């Protein structure tokens, strides 16, 4: 009986000791939600994808490359970016075009394909935070709900209404915070996944057009 009560007491003590870390973590997630919501709105306002401009710009850049105007091709490409991540990709790709000797022979270096893979990793890292919060937020909310129920029931059994009410307030508040953090993070994750999938598609399109639309012109004499 002593062993059983000791185990139960240890479990109760460990459970109660987790309440404050859980509450602090939830407050941290709420702070992340407000910051991420502001960044999300800012990114939404800066996105102005123009597929027609992208296609025309890629073809013009390809023609500049065929005639040896690599600097002009880079300038044309830089004007095709419709958001920050695509502009950064085009800037990095333009540097590859200007520095590579393979481009002068009518091809595109393997660094261009590697650049797309690097941006895929960057995008995955960008989405990782929202994915983590969407999963962890409700879990922490559930922990914050269950932990105070033990002291609340003890207060009820002893007739301590103040202890009962105080712990129930904590339980319900942490539930709301956890669901809020998880819900907002999940919405941001869904929308950003759609955005970045489209961006990756545009990156692949740019590389494919520059790589294989046509062969470089050659002068045949005699």
Buried (B, 14 or more C-beta within 10 A) or exposed (E): EEEEEEEEEEEEEEBEEEBEEBBEBBEEBBEBBEEBBEEBEEBEEEBEBEEEBBBBBBBBBBBBBBEEBBEBBBBBBBBBBBBEBBBEBBEBBBEBBEEBEBBEEBBBBEBBEEBBEEBEEBBEEEBEBBBBBBEBBBEBBBBBBBBBBBBBEBBBEEEBEEBBEBBBEBBEBBBEBBBBBBBBBBBBBEBBBEBBEBBBEBBEBBBEBBBEEEEBEEEEEE
